[in-house]
Amino acid sequence: MFIFVVKPLGTCRGWGSSRSVALLSAPPEAQCAAPGGPHPVAPNGVAGAAGTEGGLVGGDRIKSLKKEPVCLLIILIPECNDEIDPYINIDAGTFSPYEHGEVFVLDDGGEVDLDLGNYERFLDIRLTKDNNLTTGKIYQSVINKERRGDYLGKTVQVVPHITDAIQEWVVKQAKVPVEEDNVQPQVCVIELGGTVGDIESMPFIEAFRQFQFKVKRENFCNIHVSLIPQPSATGEQKTKPTQNSVRELRGLGLSPDLIMCRCSTALENSVKEKISMFCHVEPEQVICVQDVSSIYRVPLLLEDQGVVSYLSKRLNMPIETQPRKMLIKWKEMSDRSDRLLEHCSIALVGKYTKFSDSYASVIKALEHSALAISHKLEVKYIDSAYLEPNTLQEDPVKYHEAWQKLCSADGILVPGGFGVRGTEGKIRAINWARIQKKPFLGVCLGMQLAVCEFARNMLDWKDANSTEFDPDTTHPVVIDMPEHNPGQMGGTMRLGKRRTIFKTNTSVLRKLYGDADYVDERHRHRFEVNPELKSHFEGKGFRFVGQDVEGERMEVIELDDHPYFVGVQYHPEFTSRPIKPSPPYLGLLLAAVGKLQSYLQKSCRLSPRDTYSDRSGSSSPDSEIAELKLPSISSE
């Protein structure tokens, strides 16, 4: 993978006081947490864009290396992030969760790779679909221009037309603000997915080969991420894969300025010197990214090795002292994460539980909330199909193991999903949570199935279902939205940031949002709760406390006389941040450890007494997190 760091043309010579950042990224490939740790991470490469200090992050021949941790060094640099995915898909909307992980949704409705979610979370910025470039997008753009006659009858070729279109995209996106102050970013970090030698990546590598000369060396930096294998049989760190990938990359016209070495243990000096000699870089330009206890330590690891200082000199880019203070806070948070002794377990009942990246944002949101209440998170993955009666007949061991996990968890989460497989198991889990008064959060499909469960067991509508799963049901409690085109899959959902209006002052979720009149959250769904049946539910204590602006779509449900039974049609995990956890997830974690009512009574503030037990042995968290107060959302 490659990470290209670039200065926008308008700011190449001088850096203003703004700390705004722009990001262009490509698909990451390896993660960097120790075995069993919460977040693995791996590096790849960096380059830059015209008009913005720039960098390109790229990688070697190992496609499973994740590059976003390397990009985290930019928390110290004002920048913008962009990702380049060499696949021909227009976007990630139709990806299989088993193959690519979750589909991350942006404010503008863009469906992108989960890596964009990592950038948003760690940098606390808002990206758009234009920050993600795919081969499909580029070819579609060039073909549309050709159809309009923009090329005046010329033969349209990969070089120069495709490569020029790539460079134009970089220059344009490098200047687009990604923060609320709308200040132009000073640096553009571009992550190029794939590996050296991939045929899909060739047009992009050629585009950046040309680009580095257009913007000049002082405005372009190339970071290459490479795996250093360490076979268990010998324990020796091998450098041949790195040597070969750098040699091939140089043959394509790009020379790395930094080589980020992803390894299980710290690089030995002899290994670093060998890489330096064969890859034509100084030893200090060989950066070690070994396994660490959590992803929060990766920026600290990179900063300790002088990455920020190198980029500052390489791009003539002075780093202000403010980010150093931010690093101190980041270190405090990392230390807290490592010290946690209290545990909280959440049963994640889903369809894609064999591949954790399918629920990447959900897991991150749970971790953010667990850190806020000073508990170590334990996620119990449960394949919902194993909870169904058929499994009891076919594989009783899996059936009983799944139910044992569910019953032993402190809280239950049913995330979003599509398709009929496993839905009956999810409904059974929701039924158990409701009857046993176990804290429960349903997201998107999870909320819809909570409606189905309540209708079947409390309203006695035995065939209540979603028309997605049973078009002929006599009680369609979940129905197809009018705007959905059933003949097409891509780009047909209700996507992006939408407003939800709270209809009652007694809502638990409203209090968790700081008594806001409304919230703006991201959606991704084709089906909705049938509004015509609303009155039947509310008469039984099943309240629809949040609706859309028109008052037609049901957005939030709550159940009376239950510690925490909440469902949301939107996906709050997409806007969760490490120090600003998502309120629905925070409520679930607080209820799971028995602290929700105390939190609400203290105007949604956490005190050390709420977060640390007498046996934890941990010191109090820093005031910024200990006195965490979720910002109220203005109703103006």
C-alpha positions as CSV (number, residue, x, y, z in Angstrom):
1,M,0.0,0.0,0.0
2,F,1.0,3.6,-0.5
3,I,0.3,6.8,1.4
4,F,1.0,9.9,-0.6
5,V,1.2,13.2,1.4
6,V,0.7,16.3,-0.7
7,K,0.5,20.1,-0.1
8,P,-2.3,21.9,-1.9
9,L,-1.0,24.3,-4.5
10,G,-2.3,27.3,-2.7
11,T,-0.4,26.5,0.5
12,C,2.9,25.0,-0.7
13,R,5.1,27.9,0.4
14,G,3.6,28.9,3.7
15,W,1.5,27.3,6.4
16,G,-1.3,29.2,8.1
17,S,-2.6,28.8,11.6
18,S,-5.4,26.5,10.5
19,R,-5.2,22.9,11.6
20,S,-7.7,21.7,9.0
21,V,-7.0,18.5,7.2
22,A,-8.1,16.8,4.0
23,L,-7.9,13.1,3.4
24,L,-7.8,11.0,0.3
25,S,-7.6,7.3,0.9
26,A,-7.3,3.9,-0.7
27,P,-8.1,0.4,0.8
28,P,-6.1,-0.3,3.9
29,E,-4.7,-3.8,4.4
30,A,-3.4,-4.8,7.8
31,Q,-4.1,-4.0,11.4
32,C,-1.7,-3.6,14.3
33,A,-2.9,-4.8,17.6
34,A,-1.2,-7.6,19.5
35,P,-2.8,-11.0,19.2
36,G,-6.1,-10.8,21.0
37,G,-5.9,-7.1,21.1
38,P,-8.8,-4.9,20.1
39,H,-7.4,-3.3,16.9
40,P,-4.7,-4.8,14.7
41,V,-2.9,-2.3,12.4
42,A,-0.4,-2.3,9.6
43,P,1.3,0.4,7.4
44,N,1.7,0.9,3.6
45,G,2.8,4.3,1.9
46,V,2.2,8.1,1.5
47,A,2.3,10.7,-1.3
48,G,1.0,14.3,-2.0
49,A,-1.3,16.4,-4.1
50,A,-0.9,19.7,-5.9
51,G,-1.8,22.8,-3.9
52,T,-1.6,20.8,-0.7
53,E,1.3,19.2,1.1
54,G,0.8,15.6,0.2
55,G,1.6,12.1,0.8
56,L,0.8,8.7,-0.6
57,V,0.6,5.6,1.5
58,G,1.1,2.3,-0.4
59,G,2.0,-1.3,0.4
60,D,3.8,-4.3,-0.6
61,R,2.6,-7.7,-1.8
62,I,0.5,-8.6,1.3
63,K,-3.0,-7.4,0.8
64,S,-4.2,-8.0,4.4
65,L,-2.1,-5.2,5.8
66,K,-4.2,-2.3,7.1
67,K,-2.8,1.1,6.4
68,E,-5.1,3.3,8.4
69,P,-3.0,3.1,11.6
70,V,-0.1,4.6,9.6
71,C,-2.4,7.4,8.5
72,L,-3.1,8.1,12.2
73,L,0.1,10.0,12.4
74,I,-1.8,12.8,10.8
75,I,-3.6,13.6,14.0
76,L,-0.6,15.9,14.5
77,I,-0.9,17.5,11.0
78,P,-3.6,19.7,9.5
79,E,-4.8,17.5,6.6
80,C,-7.5,16.0,4.5
81,N,-7.8,12.2,3.8
82,D,-8.7,10.5,0.6
83,E,-8.8,6.8,-0.3
84,I,-8.3,5.2,-3.6
85,D,-9.8,1.7,-4.1
86,P,-8.7,0.1,-7.4
87,Y,-11.8,-2.1,-7.7
88,I,-14.2,-1.3,-10.6
89,N,-17.3,-0.9,-8.3
90,I,-18.7,2.6,-8.3
91,D,-19.0,2.4,-4.5
92,A,-19.0,-0.1,-1.7
93,G,-22.8,-0.3,-1.4
94,T,-23.2,-3.8,-2.8
95,F,-20.1,-5.3,-1.2
96,S,-20.4,-8.6,0.7
97,P,-19.7,-8.1,4.4
98,Y,-17.8,-11.4,4.4
99,E,-15.4,-10.2,1.6
100,H,-14.9,-6.5,2.4
101,G,-16.3,-5.9,5.9
102,E,-18.9,-3.4,6.7
103,V,-20.2,-0.7,4.4
104,F,-19.6,2.7,6.0
105,V,-22.1,5.5,5.3
106,L,-21.1,9.2,5.2
107,D,-23.2,12.3,5.8
108,D,-24.0,12.8,2.1
109,G,-25.1,9.2,1.7
110,G,-21.9,7.9,0.3
111,E,-21.3,4.2,0.8
112,V,-17.6,3.6,1.2
113,D,-15.0,1.2,2.5
114,L,-14.7,0.9,6.3
115,D,-11.3,2.7,6.2
116,L,-13.0,6.0,5.7
117,G,-14.8,5.3,9.0
118,N,-11.4,5.0,10.8
119,Y,-10.3,8.4,9.5
120,E,-13.5,10.0,10.6
121,R,-13.3,8.5,14.1
122,F,-9.7,9.2,14.9
123,L,-9.6,12.7,13.3
124,D,-13.2,13.7,14.3
125,I,-13.9,15.0,10.8
126,R,-16.7,14.6,8.3
127,L,-15.8,13.2,4.9
128,T,-17.9,12.9,1.8
129,K,-18.2,10.3,-1.0
130,D,-15.9,12.4,-3.1
131,N,-13.1,11.5,-0.6
132,N,-13.2,8.0,-1.9
133,L,-12.1,7.2,-5.5
134,T,-12.6,3.9,-7.2
135,T,-11.6,2.7,-10.7
136,G,-15.3,2.5,-11.5
137,K,-15.8,6.2,-10.7
138,I,-12.8,7.3,-12.7
139,Y,-13.8,5.2,-15.8
140,Q,-17.4,6.4,-15.5
141,S,-16.3,10.0,-15.4
142,V,-13.9,9.6,-18.4
143,I,-16.5,7.7,-20.4
144,N,-19.2,10.4,-19.7
145,K,-16.8,13.1,-20.9
146,E,-16.1,11.1,-24.1
147,R,-19.8,10.7,-24.7
148,R,-20.3,14.5,-24.3
149,G,-17.5,15.1,-26.8
150,D,-15.1,16.7,-24.3
151,Y,-12.1,15.0,-25.9
152,L,-12.9,16.4,-29.4
153,G,-12.8,13.0,-31.1
154,K,-9.4,11.9,-29.7
155,T,-8.7,8.3,-28.9
156,V,-9.4,8.0,-25.2
157,Q,-6.6,6.0,-23.4
158,V,-5.5,5.1,-20.0
159,V,-2.5,7.5,-20.5
160,P,-3.2,10.4,-20.5
161,H,-6.9,10.5,-20.0
162,I,-7.4,8.2,-17.0
163,T,-4.2,9.3,-15.3
164,D,-5.1,13.0,-15.8
165,A,-8.5,12.4,-14.4
166,I,-6.9,10.8,-11.3
167,Q,-4.6,13.8,-10.8
168,E,-7.5,16.3,-11.3
169,W,-9.4,14.5,-8.6
170,V,-6.5,14.7,-6.2
171,V,-6.0,18.4,-6.8
172,K,-9.7,19.1,-6.4
173,Q,-10.3,17.1,-3.2
174,A,-7.1,18.3,-1.6
175,K,-8.7,21.8,-1.2
176,V,-12.1,20.7,0.1
177,P,-12.6,21.4,3.9
178,V,-13.3,18.5,6.1
179,E,-13.9,20.3,9.4
180,E,-16.7,22.7,10.5
181,D,-14.5,25.8,10.2
182,N,-14.5,25.3,6.4
183,V,-10.8,26.1,6.3
184,Q,-8.8,24.7,3.4
185,P,-6.7,21.7,4.5
186,Q,-2.9,22.1,4.5
187,V,-2.1,18.5,3.8
188,C,-3.7,15.8,1.8
189,V,-3.1,12.2,2.8
190,I,-3.9,9.7,0.0
191,E,-4.1,6.1,0.8
192,L,-3.7,3.9,-2.3
193,G,-5.1,0.4,-1.8
194,G,-3.9,-2.8,-3.2
195,T,-0.3,-4.0,-3.5
196,V,2.7,-3.3,-5.8
197,G,2.2,-5.2,-9.0
198,D,-1.6,-5.3,-8.9
199,I,-2.9,-4.8,-12.5
200,E,-5.8,-2.8,-11.0
201,S,-3.4,-0.3,-9.4
202,M,-1.2,0.5,-12.4
203,P,-3.2,3.5,-13.7
204,F,-3.0,5.1,-10.2
205,I,0.7,4.4,-9.7
206,E,1.4,5.9,-13.1
207,A,-0.8,8.9,-12.3
208,F,1.2,9.6,-9.1
209,R,4.5,9.0,-10.9
210,Q,3.6,11.9,-13.1
211,F,2.1,13.9,-10.3
212,Q,5.3,13.9,-8.2
213,F,7.1,15.9,-10.8
214,K,4.2,18.4,-11.3
215,V,4.0,19.3,-7.6
216,K,7.8,19.1,-7.0
217,R,9.6,17.0,-4.4
218,E,9.1,19.5,-1.5
219,N,5.4,19.1,-1.9
220,F,5.1,15.3,-2.2
221,C,6.1,12.4,0.1
222,N,5.7,8.7,-0.5
223,I,5.2,6.3,2.4
224,H,5.4,2.5,1.7
225,V,3.9,0.0,4.1
226,S,5.5,-3.4,4.1
227,L,5.2,-6.6,6.1
228,I,8.2,-8.1,7.8
229,P,7.4,-11.8,8.3
230,Q,8.8,-13.6,11.3
231,P,8.4,-17.3,11.0
232,S,7.8,-19.0,14.3
233,A,10.2,-21.8,13.4
234,T,13.2,-19.5,13.3
235,G,12.1,-16.3,14.9
236,E,14.1,-14.4,12.3
237,Q,12.7,-11.2,10.7
238,K,12.7,-11.5,6.9
239,T,13.3,-8.5,4.7
240,K,13.1,-10.1,1.2
241,P,9.4,-9.2,0.7
242,T,10.2,-5.6,1.5
243,Q,13.3,-5.5,-0.7
244,N,11.3,-7.0,-3.7
245,S,8.3,-4.7,-3.3
246,V,10.4,-1.6,-3.1
247,R,12.5,-2.7,-6.0
248,E,9.3,-3.2,-8.1
249,L,7.9,0.1,-6.9
250,R,11.1,2.0,-7.9
251,G,10.9,0.3,-11.3
252,L,7.4,1.9,-11.7
253,G,8.9,5.3,-11.0
254,L,8.0,5.9,-7.3
255,S,10.7,5.9,-4.6
256,P,9.5,5.6,-1.0
257,D,10.6,8.4,1.4
258,L,9.5,6.4,4.5
259,I,9.2,2.6,4.8
260,M,6.7,1.5,7.4
261,C,7.6,-2.0,8.5
262,R,4.7,-4.0,10.0
263,C,6.1,-6.6,12.3
264,S,5.1,-8.6,15.4
265,T,8.1,-7.4,17.4
266,A,10.3,-4.4,17.3
267,L,12.8,-4.3,14.4
268,E,16.3,-5.3,15.2
269,N,19.0,-2.8,14.3
270,S,20.6,-5.2,11.9
271,V,17.3,-5.6,10.1
272,K,16.7,-1.9,9.9
273,E,20.2,-1.3,8.5
274,K,19.7,-4.1,5.9
275,I,16.4,-2.5,4.7
276,S,18.1,0.9,4.6
277,M,20.9,-0.5,2.4
278,F,18.9,-2.4,-0.1
279,C,16.0,0.0,-0.3
280,H,18.0,3.2,-0.7
281,V,16.8,5.1,2.4
282,E,18.4,6.3,5.6
283,P,18.0,4.1,8.7
284,E,15.8,6.7,10.4
285,Q,13.5,6.5,7.4
286,V,12.7,2.8,8.2
287,I,9.9,3.0,10.7
288,C,8.9,0.0,12.9
289,V,5.2,-0.6,13.5
290,Q,5.1,-3.6,15.8
291,D,2.1,-5.2,17.6
292,V,0.8,-2.9,20.4
293,S,-1.8,-3.3,23.0
294,S,-4.4,-1.2,21.2
295,I,-4.7,1.0,18.1
296,Y,-4.6,4.1,20.3
297,R,-0.9,3.5,20.8
298,V,0.0,3.6,17.1
299,P,0.2,7.4,16.7
300,L,2.4,7.5,19.8
301,L,4.6,4.8,18.4
302,L,5.1,6.7,15.1
303,E,5.7,10.0,16.9
304,D,8.4,8.4,19.1
305,Q,10.3,7.4,16.0
306,G,10.3,10.9,14.6
307,V,7.7,10.5,11.8
308,V,6.1,13.8,12.5
309,S,9.5,15.6,12.7
310,Y,10.6,14.0,9.4
311,L,7.4,15.0,7.6
312,S,7.8,18.5,9.0
313,K,11.3,18.9,7.5
314,R,10.5,16.9,4.4
315,L,7.6,19.1,3.5
316,N,8.8,22.3,5.1
317,M,5.8,22.2,7.4
318,P,6.2,23.5,10.9
319,I,4.2,21.6,13.5
320,E,2.6,23.7,16.2
321,T,2.7,22.9,19.9
322,Q,-1.0,22.3,20.2
323,P,-0.9,18.9,18.7
324,R,1.8,17.9,21.2
325,K,-0.7,18.6,23.9
326,M,-3.2,16.5,22.0
327,L,-0.7,13.7,22.0
328,I,-0.5,13.9,25.8
329,K,-4.3,13.5,26.0
330,W,-4.1,10.6,23.5
331,K,-1.4,8.9,25.7
332,E,-3.6,9.3,28.8
333,M,-6.4,7.6,27.0
334,S,-4.2,4.8,25.8
335,D,-2.9,4.3,29.3
336,R,-6.5,4.2,30.7
337,S,-7.4,1.6,28.0
338,D,-4.5,-0.7,29.2
339,R,-5.4,-0.3,32.9
340,L,-9.0,-1.3,32.8
341,L,-9.9,-4.3,34.9
342,E,-13.7,-4.2,35.1
343,H,-15.4,-6.2,32.4
344,C,-18.7,-5.7,30.6
345,S,-19.9,-8.3,28.1
346,I,-22.3,-7.6,25.2
347,A,-23.8,-10.3,23.1
348,L,-23.7,-9.3,19.4
349,V,-26.5,-11.3,17.7
350,G,-25.9,-11.0,14.0
351,K,-25.6,-12.7,10.6
352,Y,-21.9,-12.1,9.8
353,T,-20.3,-12.9,13.1
354,K,-17.5,-15.0,11.6
355,F,-15.8,-11.9,10.3
356,S,-15.6,-9.1,12.9
357,D,-14.9,-6.4,10.2
358,S,-18.5,-6.9,9.1
359,Y,-19.5,-5.0,12.3
360,A,-16.4,-2.7,12.6
361,S,-18.2,0.5,13.5
362,V,-20.5,-1.3,15.9
363,I,-17.5,-2.8,17.7
364,K,-15.7,0.6,17.8
365,A,-18.8,2.3,19.2
366,L,-19.0,-0.3,21.9
367,E,-15.4,0.2,22.7
368,H,-15.7,4.0,22.9
369,S,-18.6,3.6,25.3
370,A,-16.8,1.0,27.4
371,L,-13.8,3.2,27.7
372,A,-16.0,6.2,28.8
373,I,-17.3,4.1,31.7
374,S,-13.8,2.6,32.4
375,H,-14.7,-1.0,31.6
376,K,-13.0,-3.5,29.4
377,L,-15.3,-4.7,26.6
378,E,-16.0,-8.3,25.9
379,V,-18.0,-8.9,22.8
380,K,-19.7,-12.3,22.5
381,Y,-20.4,-13.0,18.9
382,I,-23.5,-15.1,18.3
383,D,-24.6,-16.3,14.9
384,S,-28.4,-15.7,15.1
385,A,-29.1,-18.8,13.1
386,Y,-27.7,-20.9,16.0
387,L,-30.5,-19.6,18.3
388,E,-33.3,-21.1,16.1
389,P,-35.0,-24.4,16.8
390,N,-33.7,-26.0,13.6
391,T,-30.2,-25.8,15.0
392,L,-31.3,-27.7,18.1
393,Q,-32.2,-30.6,15.9
394,E,-29.2,-30.4,13.5
395,D,-26.4,-29.3,15.9
396,P,-27.5,-29.2,19.6
397,V,-24.0,-28.3,20.7
398,K,-23.9,-25.0,18.8
399,Y,-27.5,-24.3,19.8
400,H,-26.8,-24.6,23.6
401,E,-23.4,-22.8,23.3
402,A,-25.2,-19.8,21.5
403,W,-27.9,-19.6,24.2
404,Q,-25.3,-19.9,27.0
405,K,-23.4,-16.9,25.5
406,L,-26.6,-14.9,25.2
407,C,-27.8,-15.7,28.7
408,S,-24.5,-14.8,30.3
409,A,-24.0,-11.4,28.6
410,D,-24.6,-8.2,30.4
411,G,-26.4,-6.6,27.4
412,I,-27.7,-7.6,24.0
413,L,-27.2,-5.9,20.7
414,V,-28.9,-6.7,17.4
415,P,-27.2,-4.7,14.6
416,G,-28.4,-4.0,11.1
417,G,-28.4,-6.5,8.3
418,F,-30.2,-7.8,5.2
419,G,-31.8,-11.1,4.2
420,V,-34.0,-13.6,5.9
421,R,-31.4,-16.0,7.3
422,G,-31.1,-15.8,11.0
423,T,-33.9,-13.4,11.5
424,E,-36.0,-15.8,13.7
425,G,-33.0,-16.3,15.9
426,K,-32.7,-12.5,16.3
427,I,-36.4,-12.3,17.2
428,R,-35.9,-15.0,19.9
429,A,-32.9,-13.1,21.3
430,I,-35.0,-9.9,21.5
431,N,-37.8,-11.8,23.1
432,W,-35.5,-13.1,25.8
433,A,-34.1,-9.6,26.4
434,R,-37.6,-8.1,26.8
435,I,-38.9,-10.8,29.2
436,Q,-35.7,-11.0,31.3
437,K,-35.3,-7.2,31.3
438,K,-31.8,-7.5,29.9
439,P,-30.4,-4.2,28.4
440,F,-31.1,-4.2,24.7
441,L,-30.2,-2.1,21.7
442,G,-31.6,-2.8,18.2
443,V,-30.1,-0.9,15.3
444,C,-31.8,-0.7,11.9
445,L,-33.0,-4.2,11.3
446,G,-32.6,-4.8,15.0
447,M,-35.3,-2.2,15.7
448,Q,-37.6,-3.6,13.0
449,L,-37.3,-7.1,14.4
450,A,-38.0,-5.7,17.9
451,V,-41.3,-4.4,16.4
452,C,-42.0,-7.9,14.9
453,E,-41.3,-9.6,18.2
454,F,-43.6,-7.3,20.2
455,A,-46.4,-7.7,17.7
456,R,-46.2,-11.5,17.8
457,N,-46.0,-11.9,21.5
458,M,-47.8,-8.9,23.0
459,L,-50.4,-8.0,20.3
460,D,-50.9,-11.7,19.4
461,W,-50.3,-11.2,15.7
462,K,-48.6,-14.5,15.2
463,D,-47.6,-13.9,11.6
464,A,-46.4,-10.4,12.1
465,N,-43.3,-9.9,9.9
466,S,-41.5,-7.6,7.5
467,T,-42.5,-7.7,3.9
468,E,-38.8,-8.2,3.2
469,F,-39.1,-11.7,4.6
470,D,-42.8,-12.5,4.1
471,P,-44.6,-10.4,1.4
472,D,-47.9,-12.2,2.1
473,T,-48.1,-11.6,5.9
474,T,-51.5,-10.4,7.1
475,H,-49.7,-8.2,9.7
476,P,-47.0,-6.3,7.8
477,V,-45.5,-4.3,10.7
478,V,-42.4,-3.5,8.6
479,I,-43.0,-2.4,5.0
480,D,-41.1,-1.4,1.9
481,M,-40.5,2.4,1.5
482,P,-42.2,4.0,-1.5
483,E,-38.9,5.3,-2.9
484,H,-37.3,1.8,-3.1
485,N,-36.9,0.4,-6.5
486,P,-37.1,-3.4,-6.0
487,G,-35.5,-4.1,-9.4
488,Q,-32.2,-2.6,-8.5
489,M,-29.8,-3.0,-5.5
490,G,-27.2,-0.2,-5.7
491,G,-28.1,3.3,-4.7
492,T,-31.8,2.6,-3.9
493,M,-31.8,3.0,-0.1
494,R,-32.5,5.8,2.2
495,L,-29.0,6.9,2.8
496,G,-27.0,9.5,4.7
497,K,-27.7,12.1,7.5
498,R,-31.4,12.6,8.3
499,R,-33.0,14.4,11.1
500,T,-35.0,12.6,13.9
501,I,-37.4,14.7,16.0
502,F,-38.0,13.5,19.6
503,K,-41.8,13.5,20.4
504,T,-41.6,13.2,24.2
505,N,-39.6,14.7,27.0
506,T,-39.5,11.5,28.9
507,S,-37.4,9.6,26.4
508,V,-34.3,7.9,27.9
509,L,-32.5,8.3,24.6
510,R,-33.4,12.0,24.4
511,K,-31.8,12.5,27.8
512,L,-28.7,10.6,26.6
513,Y,-28.5,13.1,23.7
514,G,-28.4,15.9,26.2
515,D,-32.2,16.7,26.1
516,A,-31.9,17.6,22.4
517,D,-35.0,18.4,20.5
518,Y,-33.6,16.5,17.5
519,V,-30.6,14.6,16.3
520,D,-29.0,14.2,12.9
521,E,-27.8,10.6,12.4
522,R,-26.9,8.5,9.3
523,H,-29.3,6.0,7.8
524,R,-29.1,3.0,5.5
525,H,-32.3,1.1,5.0
526,R,-35.0,0.1,2.4
527,F,-37.7,-0.9,4.9
528,E,-39.5,1.0,7.6
529,V,-42.0,0.4,10.5
530,N,-45.6,0.5,9.2
531,P,-46.9,3.9,10.5
532,E,-50.5,2.8,10.2
533,L,-50.0,0.4,13.1
534,K,-48.4,2.8,15.5
535,S,-51.4,3.2,17.8
536,H,-51.6,-0.6,18.5
537,F,-48.1,-0.6,19.9
538,E,-48.2,2.5,22.0
539,G,-51.3,1.3,23.8
540,K,-49.2,-1.6,25.2
541,G,-46.2,0.6,26.4
542,F,-44.2,0.2,23.2
543,R,-43.5,3.9,22.4
544,F,-42.2,5.5,19.2
545,V,-40.4,8.4,20.8
546,G,-38.6,9.6,17.7
547,Q,-39.9,10.3,14.2
548,D,-38.6,11.9,11.0
549,V,-39.3,15.6,10.2
550,E,-42.6,14.8,8.5
551,G,-43.7,12.6,11.4
552,E,-44.3,9.7,9.0
553,R,-41.3,7.4,9.7
554,M,-40.7,5.8,13.0
555,E,-37.0,6.4,14.0
556,V,-36.7,5.5,17.8
557,I,-38.6,3.0,19.9
558,E,-38.5,2.5,23.7
559,L,-40.3,0.1,26.0
560,D,-41.8,1.2,29.3
561,D,-40.9,-0.7,32.5
562,H,-37.6,-2.0,31.2
563,P,-34.0,-1.0,32.2
564,Y,-33.0,-0.2,28.7
565,F,-34.9,-1.4,25.6
566,V,-34.2,0.9,22.8
567,G,-34.3,0.6,19.0
568,V,-33.1,3.1,16.4
569,Q,-33.7,3.1,12.7
570,Y,-30.5,4.9,12.0
571,H,-26.9,3.8,12.5
572,P,-25.5,5.8,15.5
573,E,-22.2,3.8,15.3
574,F,-21.1,5.8,12.3
575,T,-20.7,9.0,14.3
576,S,-19.2,7.5,17.4
577,R,-15.8,8.9,18.5
578,P,-13.2,7.7,21.0
579,I,-13.9,10.6,23.4
580,K,-17.4,11.2,22.2
581,P,-19.2,7.9,22.3
582,S,-22.5,7.4,20.6
583,P,-25.4,8.0,23.1
584,P,-27.4,4.8,22.2
585,Y,-24.4,2.6,22.7
586,L,-23.3,4.5,25.8
587,G,-26.8,3.9,27.2
588,L,-26.5,0.2,26.5
589,L,-23.2,0.0,28.3
590,L,-24.3,2.0,31.2
591,A,-27.4,-0.1,31.6
592,A,-25.3,-3.3,31.3
593,V,-23.2,-2.3,34.3
594,G,-26.1,-0.9,36.3
595,K,-25.1,2.8,36.1
596,L,-27.7,4.2,33.6
597,Q,-30.0,5.8,36.2
598,S,-27.1,7.3,38.1
599,Y,-25.8,8.8,34.9
600,L,-29.2,10.3,34.0
601,Q,-29.7,11.7,37.5
602,K,-26.4,13.5,37.2
603,S,-27.4,15.3,34.0
604,C,-25.5,12.8,31.9
605,R,-22.1,13.2,33.6
606,L,-19.7,10.4,34.6
607,S,-17.9,10.7,37.9
608,P,-15.0,8.4,38.9
609,R,-17.4,6.7,41.4
610,D,-19.6,5.7,38.5
611,T,-16.8,4.3,36.4
612,Y,-14.4,2.6,38.8
613,S,-15.2,-0.1,41.4
614,D,-13.4,-0.5,44.6
615,R,-11.5,-3.5,43.3
616,S,-10.4,-2.1,40.0
617,G,-7.1,-0.7,41.3
618,S,-7.1,2.0,38.6
619,S,-6.6,5.7,39.1
620,S,-9.3,8.1,38.1
621,P,-9.4,9.1,34.5
622,D,-8.4,12.6,33.3
623,S,-11.1,15.2,33.8
624,E,-11.8,15.5,30.1
625,I,-13.1,12.0,30.0
626,A,-14.1,11.4,33.6
627,E,-16.4,14.4,33.5
628,L,-17.6,13.5,30.0
629,K,-20.7,15.4,29.1
630,L,-22.2,14.7,25.7
631,P,-22.7,17.9,23.8
632,S,-26.3,19.1,23.6
633,I,-27.5,19.5,20.0
634,S,-28.9,22.9,19.3
635,S,-32.6,23.1,18.4
636,E,-32.3,26.4,16.7
